[in-house]
Amino acid sequence: MLNWIPVALFIFYVVLFHSRRRKDGVAALSGPSYISWVHGNLANLVFSQRYGDYEFDWQKKYGRAYRVRGCVGENRLMVADPVGLKSIFQNPDVFIPVPMQRTGSWILGGPHSIFYVFEHDHKRIRNVFNTAFTPSRLRALVPSMQTVSRKVAEYWESLCSESTGAQAVGVVDIYKTLQQLTLETVGECIMGYQFNGIGNDDHPVARNLFNILTLTAYKSRDDLVVSRIVSLLPEVALQYLLLNSSNEASRALFRFKNIMAPFSNELVANKIKNQELGLESSDLLSIVVSENQKLHPPAKLIDPEIASQVAAILIAGQDTTGNTLAWAFYELARHPQWQDKIREEIVESRSRVGELTYAELEAMPCLNAYLKEILRFYPGVPYDERIAATDTVLPLSKPVRDVDGQEVSEIVVLKGQMILCGLASYNRNEEIWGDDADTFDPSRWLKDGSATKMKSAGLGPYANLSTFFGGSHACIGWRFSLLEMQVIIAELLLKFRFDLVEGVEIRPIVRNTLLPATMKDDHPQVPLKLTLIE
């Protein structure tokens, strides 16, 4: 086992030397005060009882960009300014993922993971996979999504029957099932593979995937200090430390990698074999393989480059979409008037066309207004950590004030500067979304609503939101995720009415992604009362 004491002492010296030899690029900015020099006020951001308790107030007080005290005297830059975020997203070689993120991607997907490679290879991978995530390709997936959603409806109906002795009503923790549902949907629609995991975690991939992001998240204030320390290490040193670590998160990462590597390789090999045999399939991975076969080097991907993306697709496709759906059904229970509106919209459409199609789902104003507000209010990733790879200047759309009260319209960012991209803060900015930005109100997205009149910041790919990031690294599967949520909500609202459980309050916490938890503990859960609609 690695002896951390001399390593920690050495790194602590490096931290002190590093902080003294260079002037902090954001030290002059205003920002919240802190109590602990060791933990700064980063702990307030990450471990607040309800995510946003501090962050949203800080934005109102200090503006769209401000200083946050990190650990051991570090200054971090929080950015929620649309022009600043756009500059970060559009310059991924300047503002790169922090070492811990990159190393985690290296472990899970290997050196070819789209979350690990830099711009040239990232562009090659993205160009090939983009061919599968077009609206025309997605249209064909609606029936498969509906079939999987109906399996969940049957499962929930059985749970209600077990708990009450009648097929009428029951209290169900919908969180875990929604994670299983999104995994099953990704498996069937993107990979052409059935995990058969509704109501169980029997499949080894499903069992080891569930909440892997939660396992690798910050769990204590000491984790924040470790993150600060490792940010100063060369990437190869961090890889070595993780390879020799025995903590729970490292074991979970390597366990998942050891399962995913043969699974992904076999999956892609079968797709290639089917392609050679002339067997066609509508799953998106088969389309990727088919389109890739038409290319020539260097544009053409080698087989390991395709296989390395399977883990990334599973993690991104299951966790964040599952969390967003959990928030969607929770808010439907909190706002029964919106639940009724959307259900009526679905019933009316079904009465006209029968099975809902891609076009019908896209044409539902209430359903889509509601989804936009869920994505605004509950972004899957509330903040993203970046580090400056070189000295640069970050422009702002609106000046902020420094500690001397002087206006600052651009920020000098030095190499090594840690940056927090405030995705949730941007989505709650009153100057962008109005005085009611902290109010959950889907009507802002309906015709003549406030959100339909706002000027686009050109930030993300959808609805002027930061939720799917932006630039060349915007979420490649954002259209798939939207369609998946449209289908799932439409199918399950036809079968159930969702109501709150008396005495149970759900709050948002951050564990890499934005999770729903009760006030009693940090375990992700959303218990709701489900009533079967005959």
C-alpha positions in Angstrom: 0.0 0.0 0.0 1.3 3.4 -0.9 2.6 5.5 2.0 0.8 8.8 1.7 2.7 10.7 4.4 5.9 11.6 2.5 3.9 12.1 -0.6 1.5 14.5 1.2 4.4 16.4 2.7 6.1 16.8 -0.6 3.0 18.0 -2.3 2.2 20.4 0.5 5.5 22.0 -0.1 4.7 22.2 -3.8 1.4 23.8 -3.0 3.1 26.5 -0.9 5.9 27.1 -3.4 3.4 27.2 -6.3 1.2 29.8 -4.5 4.1 32.0 -3.5 6.0 32.1 -6.8 3.1 33.2 -8.9 0.6 36.0 -8.6 -3.0 34.6 -8.5 -4.8 35.8 -11.7 -8.2 36.2 -9.9 -7.0 37.5 -6.5 -8.3 41.0 -7.2 -11.9 39.8 -7.8 -14.5 40.1 -5.1 -15.9 37.0 -3.6 -17.4 35.4 -0.5 -15.4 35.3 2.7 -14.2 32.1 4.3 -13.6 30.6 7.7 -11.1 27.9 7.0 -7.9 28.5 5.1 -7.6 24.7 4.6 -11.0 24.2 3.0 -11.8 27.8 1.9 -15.5 28.2 1.0 -15.5 25.5 -1.7 -16.9 23.2 1.0 -20.0 25.5 1.2 -20.5 25.1 -2.5 -20.2 21.3 -2.6 -21.6 20.3 0.7 -24.5 22.7 1.2 -27.6 21.0 2.5 -29.5 22.0 -0.6 -27.3 22.6 -3.7 -27.3 26.3 -4.6 -27.9 27.7 -1.1 -24.6 29.5 -1.3 -23.9 29.6 -5.0 -27.0 31.4 -6.2 -26.7 34.0 -3.4 -23.0 34.6 -4.3 -24.0 35.3 -7.9 -26.6 37.9 -6.8 -24.0 39.6 -4.6 -20.8 39.4 -6.6 -22.0 39.1 -10.2 -21.5 36.6 -13.0 -17.8 36.0 -12.3 -16.2 36.1 -8.9 -13.5 34.5 -6.7 -14.1 31.4 -4.6 -11.6 30.4 -2.0 -10.4 26.8 -2.7 -8.3 24.7 -0.4 -5.0 25.7 1.2 -5.2 29.3 0.1 -6.1 28.7 -3.5 -8.2 31.1 -5.5 -10.7 29.7 -7.9 -12.7 31.5 -10.6 -16.4 31.0 -10.7 -17.8 31.9 -14.1 -21.6 32.0 -14.9 -21.3 34.8 -17.5 -22.6 33.7 -20.9 -19.7 35.3 -22.9 -17.2 33.9 -20.4 -18.7 30.4 -20.5 -18.9 30.5 -24.3 -15.2 31.4 -24.5 -14.4 28.5 -22.2 -16.5 26.0 -24.2 -15.1 27.2 -27.6 -11.5 27.0 -26.5 -11.2 23.4 -25.1 -7.4 23.3 -25.7 -7.0 26.4 -23.4 -9.6 25.4 -20.7 -9.0 21.7 -20.2 -10.6 19.2 -17.8 -8.9 19.0 -14.4 -6.4 16.1 -14.0 -8.8 14.0 -11.9 -11.5 14.1 -14.6 -9.1 13.2 -17.3 -7.5 10.4 -15.3 -10.9 9.0 -14.5 -11.8 9.1 -18.2 -8.5 7.4 -19.0 -9.3 4.6 -16.5 -12.8 4.0 -17.8 -12.4 4.4 -21.5 -8.7 4.1 -22.1 -6.5 6.5 -24.1 -9.1 6.7 -26.9 -12.0 8.0 -24.7 -13.7 11.1 -26.1 -13.4 12.6 -22.6 -9.6 12.0 -22.6 -8.3 12.8 -26.1 -7.6 16.4 -27.2 -8.9 18.3 -30.1 -7.7 16.5 -33.2 -8.8 13.0 -32.1 -11.8 14.4 -30.3 -13.0 15.9 -33.6 -12.4 12.7 -35.5 -14.4 10.7 -32.9 -17.2 13.2 -32.8 -17.5 13.5 -36.5 -18.2 9.8 -36.8 -20.6 9.5 -33.9 -22.5 12.6 -35.0 -23.8 10.7 -38.0 -25.9 8.5 -35.6 -27.4 11.3 -33.5 -29.3 13.1 -36.1 -33.1 13.7 -36.0 -33.7 11.4 -38.9 -31.9 8.6 -37.2 -33.6 9.2 -33.9 -37.1 9.0 -35.3 -36.8 5.3 -35.8 -36.0 4.7 -32.1 -39.3 5.9 -30.7 -41.1 2.5 -30.8 -38.1 0.9 -28.9 -38.2 3.6 -26.3 -41.9 3.1 -25.8 -41.5 -0.6 -25.4 -38.9 -0.2 -22.6 -41.0 2.5 -20.9 -44.0 0.1 -20.8 -41.9 -2.5 -19.0 -41.3 0.1 -16.2 -45.1 0.8 -16.1 -45.7 -3.0 -15.6 -43.0 -3.2 -12.9 -44.4 -0.2 -11.0 -47.9 -1.6 -11.3 -46.7 -4.8 -9.7 -45.0 -2.9 -6.9 -48.2 -1.0 -6.1 -50.1 -4.3 -6.0 -47.5 -5.8 -3.6 -47.7 -2.8 -1.3 -51.5 -2.4 -1.1 -52.9 -5.7 -2.2 -54.7 -4.0 -5.0 -53.7 -2.6 -8.3 -54.7 1.0 -7.3 -52.1 2.9 -5.4 -48.7 2.5 -3.7 -45.6 4.4 -2.6 -42.7 3.7 -4.9 -39.1 5.0 -4.9 -38.9 5.8 -8.5 -35.2 6.8 -8.6 -33.5 3.4 -9.0 -36.0 2.2 -11.6 -35.5 5.4 -13.7 -31.8 4.7 -13.7 -32.5 1.2 -14.8 -34.9 2.5 -17.5 -32.3 4.9 -18.9 -29.7 2.2 -19.0 -32.1 -0.2 -20.7 -33.0 2.5 -23.3 -29.4 3.4 -24.0 -28.6 -0.3 -24.3 -31.4 -1.1 -26.7 -31.4 2.1 -28.8 -27.8 3.0 -28.9 -26.1 -0.4 -28.6 -28.7 -2.8 -29.8 -28.2 -4.7 -26.5 -30.7 -5.8 -23.9 -29.6 -5.7 -20.2 -33.0 -6.9 -19.0 -32.4 -4.8 -15.9 -35.8 -3.4 -15.0 -36.3 -4.2 -11.4 -32.9 -5.9 -11.0 -29.1 -5.4 -11.2 -28.3 -8.9 -12.3 -26.2 -7.9 -15.3 -22.6 -7.2 -14.2 -22.4 -4.0 -16.3 -25.6 -2.6 -14.7 -24.5 -3.7 -11.2 -21.2 -1.9 -11.4 -22.4 1.1 -13.4 -25.1 2.2 -11.0 -24.1 5.5 -9.4 -20.4 5.1 -10.4 -20.3 8.9 -10.6 -21.6 9.1 -7.0 -18.9 6.8 -5.8 -16.2 8.9 -7.3 -17.6 12.3 -6.1 -16.3 14.4 -3.2 -17.5 12.8 0.0 -15.7 14.9 2.6 -13.8 18.2 3.1 -10.6 16.2 3.0 -11.5 15.1 -0.6 -11.4 18.7 -1.6 -7.9 19.1 -0.2 -6.7 16.0 -2.1 -8.3 17.3 -5.3 -6.3 20.6 -4.9 -3.1 18.7 -4.2 -3.4 16.3 -7.2 -4.2 19.2 -9.5 -0.5 20.2 -9.2 0.7 16.7 -10.1 1.7 15.6 -13.6 -1.0 13.4 -15.1 1.3 10.3 -15.2 1.9 10.7 -11.4 -1.8 10.9 -10.8 -2.4 7.8 -12.9 0.3 6.0 -10.9 -1.3 7.0 -7.6 -4.8 5.7 -8.7 -3.3 2.5 -10.0 -1.9 1.9 -6.6 -4.7 3.1 -4.5 -7.0 0.9 -2.5 -9.8 3.3 -1.8 -13.4 2.5 -2.7 -13.7 4.9 -5.6 -10.5 3.6 -7.3 -11.6 0.0 -6.9 -15.0 0.9 -8.4 -13.4 2.5 -11.4 -11.1 -0.4 -12.1 -13.8 -2.9 -11.5 -16.0 -1.2 -14.0 -13.1 -0.9 -16.5 -12.3 -4.6 -16.2 -16.0 -5.5 -17.0 -16.5 -2.9 -19.7 -13.3 -3.6 -21.8 -14.3 -7.1 -23.0 -18.0 -6.1 -23.1 -17.3 -3.1 -25.4 -14.8 -5.0 -27.6 -17.2 -7.8 -28.2 -20.1 -5.5 -28.8 -18.2 -3.6 -31.5 -16.8 -6.8 -33.0 -20.3 -8.1 -33.4 -21.5 -4.9 -35.1 -18.6 -5.1 -37.6 -19.4 -8.8 -38.2 -23.0 -8.1 -38.8 -22.1 -5.3 -41.2 -19.9 -7.6 -43.2 -22.8 -10.1 -43.4 -25.1 -7.4 -44.7 -27.3 -7.4 -41.6 -28.9 -4.0 -40.9 -29.9 -2.6 -37.6 -31.3 0.8 -36.5 -29.3 1.0 -33.2 -27.0 3.9 -33.2 -23.7 2.0 -32.7 -24.5 -0.1 -35.8 -24.9 3.2 -37.7 -21.6 4.4 -36.4 -19.8 1.3 -37.5 -21.5 1.5 -40.9 -20.7 5.1 -41.5 -17.1 4.6 -40.2 -16.6 1.8 -42.8 -17.1 4.4 -45.6 -14.2 6.5 -44.4 -10.5 6.4 -45.0 -7.7 7.2 -42.6 -7.1 9.6 -40.8 -10.9 10.3 -40.6 -11.7 6.6 -40.1 -11.7 5.4 -36.5 -9.9 2.2 -35.5 -12.0 -0.4 -33.7 -10.6 0.4 -30.2 -11.6 4.1 -30.7 -15.2 3.0 -31.3 -15.2 0.5 -28.4 -13.7 3.1 -26.0 -16.8 5.3 -26.3 -19.2 2.6 -25.0 -18.3 3.3 -21.3 -18.7 7.1 -21.8 -22.1 6.6 -23.5 -23.4 4.3 -20.8 -22.3 6.6 -17.9 -23.5 9.9 -19.5 -26.6 8.3 -21.0 -27.8 6.6 -17.8 -26.9 8.8 -14.9 -27.7 12.4 -15.9 -30.8 11.5 -17.9 -32.1 9.3 -15.0 -31.5 12.1 -12.5 -33.3 14.6 -14.8 -36.3 12.3 -15.1 -36.4 11.8 -11.3 -36.6 15.6 -11.0 -39.3 15.7 -13.7 -41.6 13.3 -12.0 -41.0 14.9 -8.6 -42.0 18.4 -9.9 -45.0 16.9 -11.6 -46.1 15.6 -8.2 -45.5 19.1 -6.8 -47.4 20.8 -9.6 -50.5 18.7 -10.3 -51.9 21.3 -12.6 -48.9 20.8 -15.0 -49.3 17.0 -14.6 -52.9 17.4 -15.8 -52.1 19.7 -18.6 -49.4 17.4 -20.0 -51.5 14.3 -19.6 -54.4 16.0 -21.4 -52.0 17.0 -24.2 -50.8 13.4 -24.5 -54.3 11.9 -24.5 -55.5 14.3 -27.2 -52.5 13.5 -29.4 -53.0 9.8 -28.9 -56.7 10.0 -29.8 -55.7 11.6 -33.2 -52.7 9.5 -34.3 -52.6 6.4 -32.1 -49.0 5.7 -31.2 -47.0 8.9 -30.6 -44.3 9.7 -33.2 -41.2 11.8 -33.0 -43.1 14.6 -34.8 -46.1 14.4 -32.4 -43.8 14.6 -29.3 -41.9 17.6 -30.7 -45.2 19.4 -31.3 -46.5 19.2 -27.7 -46.1 22.7 -26.3 -46.8 21.9 -22.6 -44.6 18.8 -22.5 -41.7 20.6 -24.1 -42.1 23.7 -22.1 -42.0 21.6 -19.0 -38.9 19.7 -20.0 -37.1 23.0 -20.8 -37.9 24.2 -17.3 -36.7 21.0 -15.7 -33.4 21.2 -17.6 -33.0 24.9 -16.6 -33.8 24.3 -12.9 -32.0 20.9 -12.5 -29.0 20.7 -14.8 -27.5 17.3 -14.8 -24.1 18.7 -14.0 -24.5 21.9 -11.9 -20.8 23.0 -12.3 -17.8 21.8 -14.3 -14.2 22.1 -13.3 -11.6 23.3 -15.8 -8.0 24.4 -15.6 -6.2 26.9 -17.8 -3.5 25.2 -19.9 -2.0 28.6 -20.8 -2.2 32.3 -19.9 -5.2 33.9 -21.4 -7.9 36.5 -21.1 -11.5 35.7 -20.4 -14.1 38.2 -21.7 -17.3 39.0 -19.9 -20.7 40.1 -21.2 -21.1 42.5 -18.3 -18.4 44.0 -16.0 -18.0 42.8 -12.4 -16.4 44.7 -9.6 -13.1 43.8 -8.0 -12.2 44.2 -4.3 -11.5 47.9 -4.8 -14.9 48.5 -6.4 -13.4 49.0 -9.9 -15.2 47.5 -12.9 -13.6 44.5 -14.6 -14.8 43.6 -18.1 -12.2 40.9 -18.8 -10.2 38.6 -16.5 -6.6 37.8 -16.8 -6.3 34.0 -16.3 -2.9 32.5 -15.7 -1.8 29.0 -16.6 -2.9 26.5 -13.9 -5.8 28.6 -12.8 -8.7 26.4 -11.6 -12.1 27.5 -13.0 -15.6 26.5 -12.0 -18.1 26.8 -14.8 -21.3 27.7 -13.1 -23.9 26.0 -15.3 -26.6 26.0 -12.6 -25.8 29.6 -11.8 -26.2 30.7 -15.4 -29.5 28.9 -15.6 -30.7 30.9 -12.5 -29.3 34.3 -13.4 -32.1 36.9 -12.9 -30.5 39.3 -15.5 -31.0 36.5 -18.1 -34.1 34.7 -17.0 -36.0 37.5 -15.2 -36.8 38.3 -11.5 -38.5 34.9 -11.2 -35.4 32.9 -12.2 -35.5 31.0 -8.8 -39.2 30.0 -9.4 -40.0 26.8 -11.2 -42.4 28.0 -13.9 -42.7 26.1 -17.2 -45.1 28.7 -18.6 -42.1 30.9 -19.3 -41.5 28.6 -22.3 -45.0 28.8 -23.7 -46.0 31.2 -26.5 -45.4 34.8 -25.4 -43.6 33.6 -22.2 -40.5 35.4 -21.0 -38.0 32.7 -22.1 -39.3 32.9 -25.7 -38.5 36.6 -25.9 -35.0 36.6 -24.6 -32.0 37.1 -26.8 -30.0 34.0 -27.3 -26.5 33.9 -25.9 -25.5 31.2 -28.4 -24.2 29.2 -25.5 -25.6 25.7 -25.6 -27.3 23.6 -28.3 -30.8 23.8 -26.8 -33.1 26.5 -25.5 -30.2 28.9 -24.6 -29.4 26.7 -21.6 -26.0 25.7 -20.3 -27.3 22.2 -19.3 -25.8 20.4 -22.3 -22.6 22.5 -22.2 -21.6 24.1 -25.6 -18.9 24.5 -28.3 -17.2 21.5 -29.8 -17.6 19.5 -26.5 -21.4 20.0 -26.2 -23.2 16.8 -25.2 -23.2 14.7 -28.4 -26.4 12.9 -27.3 -28.6 15.9 -26.3 -31.2 15.2 -28.9 -31.3 11.5 -27.9 -31.7 12.5 -24.2 -34.6 14.9 -25.0 -36.4 12.3 -27.1 -35.9 9.7 -24.4 -37.4 12.0 -21.7 -40.3 12.9 -24.0 -41.2 9.3 -24.6 -40.8 8.2 -21.0 -42.9 11.0 -19.5 -45.6 10.5 -22.1 -45.8 6.8 -21.5 -45.8 6.8 -17.7 -48.2 9.8 -17.4 -50.7 7.7 -19.3 -50.5 4.9 -16.7 -50.0 6.7 -13.4 -50.8 9.8 -11.4 -47.8 11.0 -9.3 -48.3 12.6 -5.9 -46.0 13.6 -3.1 -45.6 11.4 0.0 -46.6 13.3 3.1 -43.7 14.3 5.3 -41.0 13.6 2.6 -39.1 16.5 1.3 -36.7 16.1 -1.6 -33.6 18.3 -2.0 -30.9 18.6 -4.6 -27.4 17.6 -3.6 -24.3 17.4 -5.8 -22.2 14.3 -6.2 -20.6 15.1 -9.6 -24.2 15.2 -10.9 -27.3 16.8 -9.3 -29.0 14.1 -7.3 -32.4 14.0 -5.5 -32.2 13.1 -1.8 -34.4 13.3 1.2 -33.7 15.6 4.1 -32.7 12.7 6.3 -29.7 11.3 4.3 -27.6 11.7 1.1 -28.8 8.5 -0.5 -30.4 9.3 -3.9 -34.1 8.5 -3.7 -37.5 9.9 -4.8 -40.4 8.2 -3.1 -43.8 9.2 -4.7 -47.3 8.0 -4.4 -48.4 6.3 -7.6 -52.0 5.9 -8.6 -52.9 3.6 -11.5 -55.0 5.3 -14.2 -57.6 2.9 -15.6 
